[in-house]
Amino acid sequence: MNKTKLINEVSAKSELSRKDAETAVEAVFDIITQSLVSGDSFALSGFGKFEVCQREARTRIDPKTGEESIIQAGKVPVFRASKSLIQQI
């Protein structure tokens, strides 16, 4: 499912106009993003948890040339599904 389909589903299930549903979906994405940017995690009970994890620097080898390069350390967003979501799948 992509963002457009999500907006259409929210609109249909909540009886909101498509424009209102789009505003609601965008607001949720913004809240999650701002939470992660500020260093907090974002948990939705029964769905899962979004958090930021630190990834260490590592070396990679280009398979074509065999040349080594360094991938810098950084932060990456991670989603961990809840047990109830995993059981439903």
C-alpha positions in Angstrom: 0.0 0.0 0.0 1.2 3.5 -0.8 0.4 6.8 0.7 -2.4 7.6 -1.8 -4.1 4.3 -1.1 -3.7 4.9 2.7 -5.4 8.3 2.4 -8.3 6.7 0.3 -8.7 4.0 2.9 -8.8 6.4 5.8 -11.3 8.6 3.9 -13.6 5.6 3.3 -13.4 4.1 6.8 -13.8 7.3 8.7 -16.3 9.0 6.3 -13.9 12.0 6.1 -13.5 13.9 2.9 -10.4 12.9 0.9 -8.8 16.3 1.8 -9.5 15.9 5.5 -8.1 12.3 5.4 -5.0 13.6 3.7 -4.5 16.2 6.3 -4.9 13.6 9.1 -2.4 11.2 7.5 0.1 14.0 7.0 -0.3 15.1 10.6 0.4 11.6 11.9 3.5 11.3 9.7 4.7 14.7 10.9 4.2 13.8 14.6 6.1 10.5 14.2 8.9 12.3 12.3 9.2 15.1 14.9 9.3 12.6 17.7 12.1 10.7 16.0 14.0 13.9 15.1 13.9 15.0 18.8 15.4 11.6 19.8 12.2 10.1 21.3 10.6 6.8 20.3 7.0 6.6 19.1 4.9 3.6 20.2 1.4 2.7 19.1 0.0 0.1 21.4 -1.0 -3.0 19.4 0.9 -1.9 16.3 4.5 -1.3 17.0 7.3 1.1 17.9 9.3 3.6 15.9 12.7 4.5 17.2 16.1 5.8 16.2 19.1 3.5 16.4 22.8 4.3 16.1 24.6 2.4 13.2 28.3 2.0 13.6 30.8 2.8 10.8 31.7 -0.1 8.6 33.7 -0.9 5.5 32.2 -2.2 2.3 33.8 -3.7 -0.8 32.6 -2.8 -4.2 31.9 -6.1 -6.0 32.9 -4.8 -9.4 36.2 -3.2 -8.6 37.1 -4.8 -5.2 37.7 -1.3 -3.9 37.1 -0.8 -0.2 35.2 2.3 1.1 34.0 3.4 4.5 30.3 3.9 5.3 30.1 6.5 8.0 28.3 6.0 11.3 24.8 7.4 11.5 21.4 7.2 12.9 18.6 5.2 11.2 14.9 4.9 11.9 13.8 1.4 13.0 10.3 -0.1 13.3 9.6 -3.0 15.6 6.2 -4.6 15.2 4.2 -5.5 18.4 3.5 -9.1 19.3 -0.2 -8.6 18.5 0.6 -7.4 15.0 2.9 -10.2 14.4 0.3 -12.7 15.5 -2.2 -11.2 13.0 0.1 -11.6 10.1 
